């Protein structure tokens, strides 16, 4: 496993503390945001993005639904085939 270091300016730390957001909260939100973005742009698979977010796939899928991010990206023909097979 690799580590990514994120530098957070002091004034941001002060703002976080005022908003009662801990560095752990920030870390979790940053991981989730990065995982959502990398999944949404097709860089990571569903499984990879869930791992990056530190979540079970089902929870990550729930988060995708809440944010209205498509879980699948079918072309028109693929969608017709999937619907036709349902």
Secondary structure, 3 states (H helix, E strand, C coil): CCCCCCCCCHHHHHHHHHCCCCHHHHHHHHHHHHHHHHHHCCCCCHHHHHHHHCCCHHHHHHHHHHCCCCCCCCCHHHHHHHHHHC
